[in-house]
Amino acid sequence: MTKNGKGNRKSTTIHVIKPPMQIPARVDPPKPLKDFYCGVEGNLACTRIVVIDSANTRYWRTVVGTDLHYFKPRVASETIASGVEAAMRKATGKDNWREKGVIRRVVVLFAQTDRGDKVDDLVTFFRNKYVSVAPEKRICEDFHVMSEIDAVAPAHFQKGEEGIALQAGVDAFCRLVLKDGTMKKPDITPGMIGHGGAYWCGRTSFQMFVNDVERGTENMMSRGNKSSVTDKIKDVFKTVFSMKNDRDLLQMNEICFSNYYKHRLALFTEKLARHNMIGDVDTTKQEEGEEEEQNEQVEEYEQLPVIAEVFHNAGITLGNLVVNVLRQYPPTEKEKTLKILLFGRMFDSYKNLMSGFLDSISDTGFERVELYRKKEVSAVTAAIHAASLDNIELGMNEMEFIDRVAFC
């Protein structure tokens, strides 16, 4: 202010220039994370992993084996976690997949879960390291381990439908699925659990060879030509177990009762099946000029009665599992047709098993049986089961019809 001539103060107006109004940048609300469910199929050779979103889109990953007979629970847990993360990176297209999705549940299937404390240790380790941790380190919100057949059986039979699920891989297992969705298993002697599987076949065939050696050549000759039958079993066994001479072979009898060698004996069975299938030829497709070759193959097949006997007995043993569970839990309503779902590597040799299997199940009281096989790998079944625990129903391929057999 300044004074004028009269001594009065002269006011001065002060103009305040305001900065332009700042318009805040638009911030979009964070997009909700996409839900995923994961299924894991644990084996010795490899571990199959699949993650599935709500649209039933599947993303796969295969990693090394996680069989708890051979791998420590910590190692198996870390292998599964690494594989699941790799599958999620593929599913989301981002290295930091947690920005895009969340795994609500992981379900791991093993063919057999009676590994003592190993399964419990696996679950505890995984949950402590990958579930009950900070979100930026968490892999999933829940984690379960269950037997393969307990996931496969209910997934392939609709509510109101009864049927049998029969698994024959390294070991054999059976479940009866009732109309209300509950499952029953045969009450069998603990020492007979798994009988009919590839391990049982390998052990049985090797013991047949050892018994023949101990009793001399008379029994071997009664079963067929010694050089093409017993020596065939011996040669296959020596190849699988890298043995150099017969003495090593006879000293290895104890391996037949060791869980550590189960998969080796299963491999032995697979090789025996290939030998036995040499003469398993469809004669309806024989063309002109093939008759001589066909006769040679049939002749070789007829020279392997010991191997045929092993698979015939395996078929009977598998059929007995079906018969036993039906006798223990007879159907409330008498049906004419029994549905049986077959899965596991042993059924790759179904033609070798068929005669014994059908002979055995002819005593079930049903007029006919329908045989099916599953079209989905068990990892998918595990993921779909994981989603079903949240009441989310994801579709899967129905089981494939194989054959229908009527009993007179």
Secondary structure per residue as TSV (DSSP state, phi and psi in degrees):
chain	resnum	aa	ss	phi	psi
A	1	M	-	360.0	150.1
A	2	T	E	-127.9	160.2
A	3	K	E	-93.2	140.5
A	4	N	-	-90.4	-173.3
A	5	G	T	-65.0	-24.7
A	6	K	T	-90.3	5.5
A	7	G	S	85.2	1.7
A	8	N	-	-84.8	149.0
A	9	R	E	-80.7	138.4
A	10	K	E	-100.5	125.4
A	11	S	-	-79.6	149.1
A	12	T	-	-121.3	130.3
A	13	T	-	-83.9	130.2
A	14	I	-	-105.8	121.7
A	15	H	-	-96.8	125.2
A	16	V	-	-100.1	120.4
A	17	I	-	-91.8	115.5
A	18	K	-	-85.3	141.1
A	19	P	-	-66.9	154.1
A	20	P	-	-60.4	147.3
A	21	M	-	-63.7	130.0
A	22	Q	-	-86.5	119.4
A	23	I	-	-88.9	117.6
A	24	P	-	-62.2	141.6
A	25	A	-	-64.4	145.0
A	26	R	-	-73.4	128.0
A	27	V	-	-114.7	112.5
A	28	D	-	-72.8	142.6
A	29	P	-	-63.9	146.3
A	30	P	-	-60.8	138.1
A	31	K	-	-71.3	141.4
A	32	P	-	-64.5	145.4
A	33	L	-	-70.8	145.0
A	34	K	E	-79.9	136.3
A	35	D	E	-84.9	138.4
A	36	F	E	-131.8	153.5
A	37	Y	E	-127.9	143.5
A	38	C	E	-124.4	136.4
A	39	G	E	-119.8	140.0
A	40	V	E	-129.9	130.8
A	41	E	E	-113.3	106.5
A	42	G	E	-89.9	130.0
A	43	N	-	-140.9	177.8
A	44	L	S	-77.3	-46.6
A	45	A	S	-68.7	-43.5
A	46	C	-	-159.6	168.0
A	47	T	E	-122.6	120.3
A	48	R	E	-93.9	132.6
A	49	I	E	-128.8	134.7
A	50	V	E	-137.7	136.0
A	51	V	E	-112.8	139.3
A	52	I	E	-127.2	134.5
A	53	D	E	-95.1	-177.7
A	54	S	T	-67.2	-17.9
A	55	A	T	-89.6	6.4
A	56	N	-	66.8	26.0
A	57	T	-	-81.4	135.4
A	58	R	E	-113.8	139.2
A	59	Y	E	-128.6	126.6
A	60	W	E	-108.1	154.8
A	61	R	E	-154.1	135.7
A	62	T	E	-119.6	129.2
A	63	V	E	-128.0	-175.8
A	64	V	S	-67.4	168.7
A	65	G	-	-66.3	157.9
A	66	T	-	-136.4	25.2
A	67	D	-	-63.1	129.2
A	68	L	T	-77.0	-6.3
A	69	H	T	-69.9	-27.1
A	70	Y	T	-116.7	-22.1
A	71	F	S	-119.6	141.1
A	72	K	-	-67.9	148.9
A	73	P	H	-54.0	-38.2
A	74	R	H	-63.6	-43.7
A	75	V	H	-65.5	-44.5
A	76	A	H	-62.2	-40.2
A	77	S	H	-63.0	-45.2
A	78	E	H	-66.7	-35.8
A	79	T	H	-63.9	-44.7
A	80	I	H	-62.8	-45.5
A	81	A	H	-60.9	-43.9
A	82	S	H	-62.9	-42.1
A	83	G	H	-67.0	-39.1
A	84	V	H	-64.0	-43.1
A	85	E	H	-63.6	-39.2
A	86	A	H	-63.6	-40.5
A	87	A	H	-65.1	-37.2
A	88	M	H	-71.2	-34.2
A	89	R	H	-62.8	-37.1
A	90	K	H	-69.4	-39.4
A	91	A	H	-69.2	-37.9
A	92	T	H	-96.1	-17.9
A	93	G	S	74.2	16.8
A	94	K	-	-133.9	142.6
A	95	D	S	-63.7	-42.9
A	96	N	S	-90.5	77.7
A	97	W	G	-66.0	-19.1
A	98	R	G	-66.8	-16.6
A	99	E	G	-73.1	-19.6
A	100	K	T	-112.4	-29.0
A	101	G	E	-148.7	167.7
A	102	V	E	-138.4	135.8
A	103	I	E	-90.4	114.7
A	104	R	E	-73.0	-35.8
A	105	R	E	-158.9	142.9
A	106	V	E	-115.8	129.5
A	107	V	E	-119.1	124.3
A	108	V	E	-107.0	132.7
A	109	L	E	-111.8	133.5
A	110	F	E	-120.2	148.2
A	111	A	S	-58.1	-35.5
A	112	Q	-	-142.3	131.8
A	113	T	-	-106.9	13.0
A	114	D	-	-88.9	69.2
A	115	R	-	-106.9	30.2
A	116	G	T	65.9	-130.7
A	117	D	T	-85.9	-1.9
A	118	K	H	-65.8	-39.6
A	119	V	H	-65.5	-44.4
A	120	D	H	-60.5	-40.5
A	121	D	H	-65.1	-38.8
A	122	L	H	-62.4	-47.3
A	123	V	H	-62.6	-45.0
A	124	T	H	-62.6	-46.1
A	125	F	H	-63.3	-46.2
A	126	F	H	-63.8	-44.8
A	127	R	I	-65.3	-38.9
A	128	N	I	-68.7	-36.3
A	129	K	I	-94.0	-27.1
A	130	Y	I	-126.3	-4.2
A	131	V	I	-116.9	-55.7
A	132	S	S	-86.9	56.4
A	133	V	S	-136.5	178.1
A	134	A	-	-61.9	150.1
A	135	P	T	-54.6	-34.6
A	136	E	T	-72.3	-10.8
A	137	K	T	-115.2	-6.6
A	138	R	-	-75.6	139.0
A	139	I	-	-96.2	-41.4
A	140	C	B	-150.0	167.2
A	141	E	S	-91.2	-18.3
A	142	D	-	-153.2	154.7
A	143	F	E	-146.5	131.4
A	144	H	E	-137.2	152.7
A	145	V	E	-127.2	135.1
A	146	M	E	-149.1	167.6
A	147	S	E	-75.7	148.5
A	148	E	H	-60.5	-45.3
A	149	I	H	-67.4	-29.1
A	150	D	H	-72.4	-17.0
A	151	A	H	-94.2	-38.5
A	152	V	H	-70.9	-43.4
A	153	A	H	-58.3	-56.0
A	154	P	H	-69.3	-21.9
A	155	A	H	-72.0	-19.3
A	156	H	T	-108.1	-0.3
A	157	F	S	-123.3	128.8
A	158	Q	-	-75.1	159.6
A	159	K	T	-59.4	136.2
A	160	G	T	87.9	4.6
A	161	E	-	-121.5	134.3
A	162	E	-	-105.3	150.7
A	163	G	E	-176.1	174.8
A	164	I	E	-114.6	135.4
A	165	A	E	-110.8	124.4
A	166	L	E	-125.0	116.8
A	167	Q	E	-107.0	129.4
A	168	A	E	-137.5	93.7
A	169	G	S	-115.8	-121.8
A	170	V	S	-61.7	-43.1
A	171	D	S	-120.4	173.3
A	172	A	E	-121.8	141.1
A	173	F	E	-142.6	154.5
A	174	C	E	-140.1	141.4
A	175	R	E	-136.7	139.5
A	176	L	E	-101.2	122.0
A	177	V	E	-97.5	120.0
A	178	L	-	-88.3	169.7
A	179	K	T	-64.8	-26.3
A	180	D	T	-86.6	4.9
A	181	G	S	92.5	-9.3
A	182	T	-	-74.7	159.5
A	183	M	E	-122.9	147.5
A	184	K	E	-128.6	146.7
A	185	K	-	-122.8	152.5
A	186	P	-	-66.7	141.7
A	187	D	-	-90.0	98.5
A	188	I	-	-122.5	162.8
A	189	T	-	-60.3	132.6
A	190	P	G	-51.8	-36.4
A	191	G	G	-67.9	-13.4
A	192	M	G	-103.1	1.8
A	193	I	T	-63.2	130.1
A	194	G	T	92.5	-8.6
A	195	H	T	-62.0	139.7
A	196	G	T	102.8	-12.5
A	197	G	S	-83.9	-178.4
A	198	A	H	-65.3	-35.2
A	199	Y	H	-63.7	-44.3
A	200	W	H	-62.1	-42.0
A	201	C	H	-63.3	-44.7
A	202	G	H	-63.3	-43.1
A	203	R	H	-65.1	-42.3
A	204	T	H	-65.1	-45.3
A	205	S	H	-66.3	-38.3
A	206	F	H	-66.6	-40.5
A	207	Q	H	-67.4	-32.3
A	208	M	H	-61.6	-42.0
A	209	F	H	-64.3	-46.0
A	210	V	H	-62.5	-42.6
A	211	N	H	-62.7	-39.3
A	212	D	H	-65.7	-38.3
A	213	V	H	-64.7	-41.6
A	214	E	H	-67.9	-33.3
A	215	R	H	-89.3	-8.2
A	216	G	-	98.8	-174.1
A	217	T	S	-86.8	-8.4
A	218	E	H	-60.9	-46.6
A	219	N	H	-67.8	-34.4
A	220	M	H	-64.4	-41.8
A	221	M	H	-68.9	-30.1
A	222	S	H	-70.3	-23.8
A	223	R	H	-87.3	-16.9
A	224	G	S	151.4	-171.5
A	225	N	-	-66.6	124.4
A	226	K	T	-58.9	-45.9
A	227	S	T	-67.2	-28.4
A	228	S	T	-98.2	-10.5
A	229	V	T	-110.2	-71.7
A	230	T	H	-64.9	-42.3
A	231	D	H	-65.0	-29.3
A	232	K	H	-64.3	-45.4
A	233	I	H	-61.2	-45.0
A	234	K	H	-61.6	-44.8
A	235	D	H	-65.3	-41.1
A	236	V	H	-64.5	-42.2
A	237	F	H	-63.6	-42.7
A	238	K	H	-65.0	-34.1
A	239	T	H	-68.5	-46.2
A	240	V	H	-64.9	-37.9
A	241	F	T	-102.6	10.2
A	242	S	T	54.2	49.6
A	243	M	-	-99.8	145.7
A	244	K	-	-95.5	-29.3
A	245	N	S	-145.4	172.3
A	246	D	H	-66.7	-30.2
A	247	R	H	-63.2	-42.8
A	248	D	H	-60.1	-37.9
A	249	L	H	-62.6	-48.4
A	250	L	H	-69.8	-27.0
A	251	Q	T	-80.2	-6.3
A	252	M	T	-97.9	17.7
A	253	N	G	-59.4	-29.8
A	254	E	G	-68.1	-19.5
A	255	I	G	-67.0	-19.7
A	256	C	G	-64.7	-17.1
A	257	F	G	-118.1	20.0
A	258	S	-	-108.8	125.7
A	259	N	G	-61.4	-27.7
A	260	Y	G	-63.4	-28.5
A	261	Y	G	-100.3	10.6
A	262	K	H	-55.5	-47.3
A	263	H	H	-71.6	-28.4
A	264	R	H	-66.4	-42.8
A	265	L	H	-67.3	-32.5
A	266	A	H	-65.5	-39.5
A	267	L	H	-64.1	-38.7
A	268	F	H	-58.0	-43.2
A	269	T	H	-63.2	-41.2
A	270	E	H	-60.5	-40.9
A	271	K	H	-69.9	-36.4
A	272	L	H	-62.5	-40.4
A	273	A	H	-61.5	-38.1
A	274	R	H	-64.6	-39.5
A	275	H	H	-63.9	-40.5
A	276	N	H	-72.8	-23.3
A	277	M	G	-86.7	-0.9
A	278	I	G	-57.1	-41.3
A	279	G	G	-94.5	6.4
A	280	D	-	-85.6	77.2
A	281	V	-	-113.9	140.5
A	282	D	-	-79.4	104.3
A	283	T	G	-71.8	-15.6
A	284	T	G	-70.0	-18.4
A	285	K	G	-103.9	11.6
A	286	Q	-	-69.1	131.5
A	287	E	-	-106.6	167.6
A	288	E	T	-60.5	136.4
A	289	G	T	92.5	-5.0
A	290	E	-	-103.0	0.9
A	291	E	H	-62.5	-42.7
A	292	E	H	-64.2	-44.3
A	293	E	H	-64.3	-38.7
A	294	Q	H	-61.6	-44.3
A	295	N	H	-63.5	-36.7
A	296	E	H	-64.1	-40.3
A	297	Q	H	-67.2	-42.9
A	298	V	H	-63.6	-38.6
A	299	E	H	-62.6	-42.1
A	300	E	H	-65.9	-37.6
A	301	Y	H	-61.3	-40.5
A	302	E	H	-71.6	-15.4
A	303	Q	T	-88.8	5.2
A	304	L	-	-121.1	52.8
A	305	P	H	-67.5	-29.4
A	306	V	H	-63.6	-44.5
A	307	I	H	-65.7	-42.7
A	308	A	H	-60.2	-37.8
A	309	E	H	-64.8	-40.1
A	310	V	H	-61.1	-47.4
A	311	F	H	-72.2	-32.8
A	312	H	H	-62.0	-44.9
A	313	N	H	-66.6	-34.5
A	314	A	H	-63.7	-41.0
A	315	G	H	-60.9	-42.0
A	316	I	H	-62.3	-44.1
A	317	T	H	-62.8	-42.2
A	318	L	H	-65.5	-41.3
A	319	G	H	-63.0	-35.1
A	320	N	H	-63.9	-31.1
A	321	L	H	-61.3	-42.0
A	322	V	H	-65.1	-46.8
A	323	V	H	-61.2	-44.0
A	324	N	H	-62.9	-44.7
A	325	V	H	-69.8	-31.3
A	326	L	H	-73.7	-31.6
A	327	R	H	-72.4	-35.1
A	328	Q	H	-74.9	-31.5
A	329	Y	S	-131.7	72.8
A	330	P	-	-63.0	143.6
A	331	P	-	-59.2	140.7
A	332	T	S	-70.6	-32.3
A	333	E	S	-118.4	129.2
A	334	K	-	-72.6	116.2
A	335	E	-	-101.4	154.2
A	336	K	S	-87.9	-26.5
A	337	T	E	-119.6	133.4
A	338	L	E	-108.1	124.7
A	339	K	E	-92.4	132.2
A	340	I	E	-128.9	123.5
A	341	L	E	-94.8	121.8
A	342	L	E	-107.5	130.3
A	343	F	E	-151.9	156.5
A	344	G	S	117.5	155.9
A	345	R	G	-63.8	-26.0
A	346	M	G	-60.2	-31.4
A	347	F	G	-79.2	-1.7
A	348	D	G	-66.0	-21.6
A	349	S	G	-107.8	39.3
A	350	Y	H	-58.3	-36.4
A	351	K	H	-62.9	-29.9
A	352	N	H	-72.7	-29.7
A	353	L	H	-90.4	-19.6
A	354	M	H	-57.3	-47.0
A	355	S	H	-62.2	-47.5
A	356	G	H	-67.0	-39.3
A	357	F	H	-64.5	-47.4
A	358	L	H	-69.1	-35.5
A	359	D	H	-59.5	-40.6
A	360	S	H	-70.8	-47.4
A	361	I	H	-79.0	-2.8
A	362	S	G	-65.7	-14.0
A	363	D	G	-91.8	10.6
A	364	T	G	-77.0	-15.9
A	365	G	S	91.4	-2.8
A	366	F	-	-87.3	149.9
A	367	E	S	-72.9	-31.2
A	368	R	E	-153.7	160.6
A	369	V	E	-125.8	146.7
A	370	E	E	-115.7	127.8
A	371	L	E	-105.0	136.0
A	372	Y	E	-132.9	163.6
A	373	R	E	-134.9	153.0
A	374	K	-	-82.2	147.2
A	375	K	-	-103.2	-11.5
A	376	E	S	-101.9	141.7
A	377	V	-	-69.3	156.0
A	378	S	H	-67.3	-22.6
A	379	A	H	-61.9	-37.8
A	380	V	H	-65.2	-43.5
A	381	T	H	-57.9	-40.0
A	382	A	H	-64.0	-43.1
A	383	A	H	-65.6	-41.1
A	384	I	H	-66.5	-37.0
A	385	H	H	-65.0	-39.4
A	386	A	H	-59.4	-42.4
A	387	A	H	-67.9	-36.5
A	388	S	H	-64.5	-25.9
A	389	L	T	-67.1	-18.5
A	390	D	T	-103.2	18.5
A	391	N	T	61.0	32.1
A	392	I	-	-108.7	118.8
A	393	E	-	-97.7	115.6
A	394	L	-	-110.6	137.1
A	395	G	-	-75.5	156.4
A	396	M	-	-145.3	161.4
A	397	N	-	-66.1	135.3
A	398	E	-	-71.9	160.2
A	399	M	-	-66.6	150.8
A	400	E	E	-97.2	132.0
A	401	F	E	-69.9	135.2
A	402	I	E	-108.9	-54.7
A	403	D	E	-159.7	157.2
A	404	R	E	-126.7	128.3
A	405	V	E	-125.1	127.5
A	406	A	E	-102.3	138.7
A	407	F	-	-104.0	124.2
A	408	C	-	-77.8	360.0
